[in-house]
Amino acid sequence: MARLRSSDPGEEPTDPKVWLAGVFDRAAETYDLTAGGYHDHFGSRLVELAGVGPGDTVLDVACGRGAVLLPAMAAAGPTGRVVGIDLSAEMVRLARDRAGSGAEVHVMDAEHLDFEDGAFAAVLSGFGIFFLPDPEGAVNGFRRVLAPGGVLALSTWGEEDLRWAWEDDLIADVEVVHRAVARPFDEPSELESLLRGAGFDGVEVHRIHHEVRLADADEWWAWKWSYSLRGVLEQLSPERLERLRREATEHIERIGQQVFGQRCSRRLNCIPWTLVDLRQKPRREGELVALAGQGQRFHGPQRQQC
């Protein structure tokens, strides 16, 4: 399997994928360990909606620490085969540790899949499509490795919760060289167009509500360093970082007072975002069946176009 060397925070890599791999290498240790582990929640739902069952062969693209990988392994059972890939070597290591000795997890570029045609009954990707510089090419690759009648299931974030629009406002003046999100795909129509262009058809959309709790502004700050926004934060000066943290803390404390009558909230509102899960069969197989799910996320991280 190909290996991509990741970057260090002080480096200025010319390859955006090298930069992105480095961001997630550094975020991996705390990834999805703050804000309630919402990726595990959505990962289980994606596997459910995809209909993964005993004996299935499954590819998990951009597997992270295993939020989709683990429930897919449980659903496929001992007679199935589940393979996870990610650009980040550190994410791959942690996913392999979580999944156990029988796990197949590799460093691999989602736009250059090193698998034979028709190798999988299902291709899943939880919150990965918006990081890809060439999503059209990637989706064509997903279709190539799907077996006849196979299923493609993707998830992405959607519209903002306007109650938390201040998060975007706090970094509206920031100019950085690199941002993780290539195209947000935050409208179901955008994903449908992408998939139809690759020969998929019949998309449905579901919304899933999920509530996230943050203890205080310190957890909020730790959370921001635990996912792709870290890549933006690493490009800011110490003075700009301090200002961002101070202004965010003021907003969060005001929310706590308004909602809970206390200085720091124990629970930030259900902060809705939208999860879109798409389940498709390739047009070439004749039967065009699709299941799409849309869930809600809490407002903030990915919408910041980081």
VEXDREN-2710 file (C-alpha; in Angstrom, 1 decimal):
% VEXDREN-2710
k/r/px/py/pz
1/MET/0.0/0.0/0.0
2/ALA/1.3/3.5/-0.8
3/ARG/2.3/5.7/2.1
4/LEU/2.1/9.5/2.1
5/ARG/4.6/11.4/4.2
6/SER/2.7/13.9/6.4
7/SER/3.9/17.4/7.2
8/ASP/4.9/19.1/10.4
9/PRO/3.1/22.3/11.6
10/GLY/6.1/24.5/10.7
11/GLU/6.4/23.2/7.2
12/GLU/4.9/24.7/4.1
13/PRO/4.1/21.7/1.9
14/THR/3.1/22.4/-1.7
15/ASP/1.0/19.2/-1.9
16/PRO/-2.4/19.9/-0.1
17/LYS/-2.8/16.2/0.6
18/VAL/0.5/16.1/2.4
19/TRP/-0.6/19.1/4.5
20/LEU/-4.0/17.5/5.2
21/ALA/-2.4/14.2/6.3
22/GLY/-0.2/16.1/8.7
23/VAL/-3.1/18.0/10.2
24/PHE/-5.0/14.8/10.9
25/ASP/-1.8/13.1/12.2
26/ARG/-1.6/15.8/14.8
27/ALA/-5.3/15.9/15.6
28/ALA/-5.7/12.1/15.8
29/GLU/-4.9/11.7/19.5
30/THR/-8.0/13.7/20.5
31/TYR/-10.1/13.3/17.4
32/ASP/-13.7/12.6/18.4
33/LEU/-12.8/12.4/22.1
34/THR/-14.4/15.8/22.8
35/ALA/-18.0/17.0/22.2
36/GLY/-19.5/13.6/22.9
37/GLY/-17.9/11.5/20.2
38/TYR/-20.4/12.4/17.5
39/HIS/-18.6/10.6/14.7
40/ASP/-19.2/7.3/16.4
41/HIS/-22.9/8.1/16.5
42/PHE/-23.1/9.1/12.9
43/GLY/-20.9/6.2/11.8
44/SER/-23.2/3.7/13.3
45/ARG/-26.2/5.3/11.5
46/LEU/-24.3/5.3/8.2
47/VAL/-23.7/1.6/8.4
48/GLU/-27.3/1.1/9.3
49/LEU/-28.6/3.1/6.4
50/ALA/-26.2/1.3/4.0
51/GLY/-27.7/-2.0/5.0
52/VAL/-24.4/-3.7/5.7
53/GLY/-25.0/-7.3/6.7
54/PRO/-23.3/-10.6/7.5
55/GLY/-20.7/-11.7/4.9
56/ASP/-20.5/-8.3/3.2
57/THR/-17.2/-6.9/1.8
58/VAL/-17.0/-3.2/2.8
59/LEU/-14.6/-0.4/2.0
60/ASP/-14.5/2.5/4.5
61/VAL/-12.9/5.6/2.8
62/ALA/-11.4/8.2/5.1
63/CYS/-11.9/5.9/8.1
64/GLY/-10.4/8.2/10.7
65/ARG/-10.2/6.4/14.1
66/GLY/-12.9/3.9/13.0
67/ALA/-16.3/5.5/13.5
68/VAL/-17.7/3.7/10.4
69/LEU/-15.1/0.9/10.4
70/LEU/-16.0/-0.6/13.7
71/PRO/-19.8/-0.8/13.3
72/ALA/-19.3/-2.1/9.7
73/MET/-17.0/-4.9/11.1
74/ALA/-19.7/-5.8/13.6
75/ALA/-22.4/-5.8/11.0
76/ALA/-20.4/-7.8/8.4
77/GLY/-19.4/-10.4/11.1
78/PRO/-16.7/-13.0/10.9
79/THR/-17.7/-14.1/7.4
80/GLY/-17.4/-10.6/6.0
81/ARG/-14.4/-8.4/5.2
82/VAL/-14.1/-4.7/6.1
83/VAL/-11.1/-2.6/4.9
84/GLY/-10.4/1.0/6.1
85/ILE/-8.2/3.5/4.4
86/ASP/-7.2/7.0/5.4
87/LEU/-4.6/9.6/4.3
88/SER/-3.3/10.0/7.8
89/ALA/-0.9/7.3/9.1
90/GLU/-1.7/8.2/12.7
91/MET/-5.4/7.8/12.1
92/VAL/-4.7/4.4/10.5
93/ARG/-2.7/3.3/13.5
94/LEU/-5.4/4.3/16.0
95/ALA/-8.2/2.7/13.9
96/ARG/-6.1/-0.5/13.7
97/ASP/-5.6/-0.4/17.5
98/ARG/-9.3/0.1/18.1
99/ALA/-10.4/-2.6/15.6
100/GLY/-8.0/-5.3/16.8
101/SER/-5.6/-7.6/15.1
102/GLY/-8.0/-8.8/12.4
103/ALA/-8.5/-5.3/11.0
104/GLU/-7.4/-4.3/7.5
105/VAL/-6.5/-0.6/7.7
106/HIS/-4.1/1.1/5.2
107/VAL/-2.7/4.5/4.3
108/MET/-4.2/5.2/0.9
109/ASP/-5.4/8.1/-1.2
110/ALA/-9.2/8.0/-1.7
111/GLU/-8.7/9.4/-5.2
112/HIS/-6.4/6.5/-6.1
113/LEU/-7.9/3.3/-4.8
114/ASP/-5.5/0.3/-5.0
115/PHE/-8.2/-2.3/-5.3
116/GLU/-9.5/-4.5/-8.1
117/ASP/-12.7/-3.7/-9.9
118/GLY/-15.8/-5.0/-8.2
119/ALA/-14.0/-5.9/-5.0
120/PHE/-16.6/-4.6/-2.5
121/ALA/-20.3/-5.0/-1.9
122/ALA/-20.4/-1.6/-0.2
123/VAL/-18.3/1.6/-0.2
124/LEU/-18.8/3.9/2.8
125/SER/-17.3/7.3/3.6
126/GLY/-18.2/9.2/6.7
127/PHE/-17.6/12.9/6.4
128/GLY/-14.8/12.6/3.9
129/ILE/-16.1/13.6/0.5
130/PHE/-15.6/17.4/1.2
131/PHE/-11.9/17.0/1.7
132/LEU/-11.2/15.6/-1.7
133/PRO/-9.7/17.9/-4.4
134/ASP/-11.3/15.8/-7.1
135/PRO/-14.5/14.4/-5.8
136/GLU/-15.8/13.5/-9.3
137/GLY/-12.8/11.3/-9.9
138/ALA/-13.1/9.8/-6.4
139/VAL/-16.7/8.8/-6.9
140/ASN/-15.9/7.2/-10.2
141/GLY/-13.3/5.2/-8.3
142/PHE/-15.8/4.2/-5.7
143/ARG/-18.1/2.9/-8.5
144/ARG/-15.2/1.0/-10.1
145/VAL/-14.5/-1.0/-6.9
146/LEU/-18.2/-1.7/-6.3
147/ALA/-19.5/-5.2/-7.2
148/PRO/-22.6/-5.5/-9.3
149/GLY/-25.6/-4.3/-7.2
150/GLY/-23.2/-2.7/-4.7
151/VAL/-24.0/0.2/-2.4
152/LEU/-22.4/3.6/-1.9
153/ALA/-23.1/5.4/1.3
154/LEU/-21.7/8.9/2.0
155/SER/-22.2/11.4/4.8
156/THR/-21.6/15.1/4.8
157/TRP/-22.5/18.2/6.8
158/GLY/-25.3/20.6/5.9
159/GLU/-26.7/23.9/6.8
160/GLU/-25.7/26.1/9.7
161/ASP/-27.4/26.7/13.0
162/LEU/-27.6/30.5/13.0
163/ARG/-27.4/30.6/16.8
164/TRP/-23.8/29.8/16.4
165/ALA/-22.9/32.0/13.4
166/TRP/-20.6/33.9/15.7
167/GLU/-18.0/31.1/15.3
168/ASP/-17.6/32.0/11.6
169/ASP/-17.6/35.7/12.4
170/LEU/-14.6/35.3/14.8
171/ILE/-12.4/34.1/12.0
172/ALA/-13.9/35.9/9.1
173/ASP/-10.8/38.1/8.8
174/VAL/-8.4/35.2/8.8
175/GLU/-6.3/34.6/5.7
176/VAL/-4.5/31.3/5.5
177/VAL/-2.6/29.4/2.8
178/HIS/-4.3/26.0/3.4
179/ARG/-7.9/25.0/4.2
180/ALA/-9.0/21.4/4.6
181/VAL/-12.5/21.5/3.0
182/ALA/-12.2/21.5/-0.8
183/ARG/-16.0/21.7/-1.5
184/PRO/-18.5/21.5/1.4
185/PHE/-21.3/19.6/-0.3
186/ASP/-23.7/21.0/2.3
187/GLU/-26.7/20.8/0.0
188/PRO/-28.3/17.4/-0.9
189/SER/-28.6/18.6/-4.5
190/GLU/-24.8/19.0/-4.7
191/LEU/-24.2/15.4/-3.7
192/GLU/-27.0/14.1/-5.9
193/SER/-25.4/15.9/-8.9
194/LEU/-22.0/14.5/-8.0
195/LEU/-23.4/10.9/-7.8
196/ARG/-25.5/11.2/-10.9
197/GLY/-22.5/12.4/-12.8
198/ALA/-20.8/9.1/-11.9
199/GLY/-23.7/7.0/-13.1
200/PHE/-25.7/6.7/-9.8
201/ASP/-29.3/7.5/-9.5
202/GLY/-32.3/7.6/-7.1
203/VAL/-31.2/9.6/-4.1
204/GLU/-33.3/10.0/-0.9
205/VAL/-32.4/12.3/2.0
206/HIS/-32.9/11.6/5.7
207/ARG/-32.3/13.9/8.7
208/ILE/-30.9/12.6/12.0
209/HIS/-31.1/14.8/15.1
210/HIS/-28.2/14.5/17.5
211/GLU/-27.5/16.5/20.6
212/VAL/-24.0/17.4/21.7
213/ARG/-22.9/18.6/25.1
214/LEU/-19.9/20.7/25.9
215/ALA/-18.9/21.3/29.5
216/ASP/-17.4/24.8/29.0
217/ALA/-15.3/27.1/26.9
218/ASP/-12.2/25.0/27.6
219/GLU/-13.8/21.9/26.0
220/TRP/-14.9/24.0/23.1
221/TRP/-11.3/25.1/22.6
222/ALA/-9.9/21.5/22.8
223/TRP/-12.6/20.4/20.4
224/LYS/-11.5/23.0/17.8
225/TRP/-8.0/21.5/17.8
226/SER/-9.3/17.9/17.4
227/TYR/-10.5/18.0/13.8
228/SER/-9.7/19.7/10.5
229/LEU/-10.1/23.3/11.8
230/ARG/-6.7/22.6/13.6
231/GLY/-5.1/23.2/10.2
232/VAL/-6.4/26.7/10.2
233/LEU/-5.5/27.4/13.8
234/GLU/-1.9/26.2/13.2
235/GLN/-1.5/28.9/10.7
236/LEU/-2.5/31.7/13.1
237/SER/-0.1/33.8/15.2
238/PRO/0.0/33.3/19.0
239/GLU/-1.6/36.7/19.4
240/ARG/-4.5/35.9/16.9
241/LEU/-5.1/32.5/18.6
242/GLU/-5.3/34.2/22.0
243/ARG/-7.8/36.7/20.7
244/LEU/-9.9/34.0/19.1
245/ARG/-10.0/32.0/22.3
246/ARG/-10.8/35.1/24.4
247/GLU/-13.7/36.2/22.2
248/ALA/-15.1/32.7/21.9
249/THR/-15.0/32.3/25.7
250/GLU/-17.0/35.5/26.0
251/HIS/-19.7/34.2/23.6
252/ILE/-19.9/30.8/25.3
253/GLU/-20.3/32.3/28.7
254/ARG/-23.1/34.6/27.5
255/ILE/-24.8/31.5/26.0
256/GLY/-24.5/29.9/29.4
257/GLN/-26.1/32.8/31.2
258/GLN/-28.9/33.2/28.7
259/VAL/-29.8/29.5/28.6
260/PHE/-28.9/28.1/31.9
261/GLY/-28.6/31.2/34.2
262/GLN/-25.0/30.4/35.0
263/ARG/-21.6/31.7/33.8
264/CYS/-20.4/28.6/31.9
265/SER/-23.0/26.2/30.4
266/ARG/-22.9/22.6/31.2
267/ARG/-24.7/22.0/27.9
268/LEU/-24.6/23.9/24.7
269/ASN/-27.8/23.8/22.8
270/CYS/-28.5/21.0/20.4
271/ILE/-26.5/22.5/17.7
272/PRO/-28.0/21.2/14.5
273/TRP/-26.1/20.4/11.3
274/THR/-27.1/18.2/8.5
275/LEU/-25.8/14.7/7.8
276/VAL/-26.5/13.4/4.3
277/ASP/-26.2/9.7/3.8
278/LEU/-26.5/8.4/0.2
279/ARG/-26.9/4.8/-0.7
280/GLN/-26.7/4.1/-4.4
281/LYS/-26.6/1.2/-6.9
282/PRO/-24.6/1.8/-10.1
283/ARG/-26.7/2.6/-13.2
284/ARG/-24.8/0.0/-15.1
285/GLU/-26.4/-2.7/-13.0
286/GLY/-29.9/-1.9/-14.1
287/GLU/-31.8/-1.7/-10.8
288/LEU/-31.5/1.9/-9.5
289/VAL/-32.1/1.9/-5.8
290/ALA/-30.9/4.7/-3.5
291/LEU/-31.2/5.5/0.2
292/ALA/-30.1/8.9/1.4
293/GLY/-30.0/10.0/5.0
294/GLN/-29.7/13.4/6.3
295/GLY/-28.9/14.1/10.0
296/GLN/-28.3/17.1/12.1
297/ARG/-25.0/18.1/13.4
298/PHE/-24.1/20.8/15.8
299/HIS/-23.1/24.0/14.2
300/GLY/-19.6/25.1/13.8
301/PRO/-16.6/22.9/12.7
302/GLN/-16.9/22.0/9.1
303/ARG/-19.1/24.9/8.0
304/GLN/-16.2/27.2/8.7
305/GLN/-14.7/25.9/5.4
306/CYS/-11.6/24.8/7.2
END
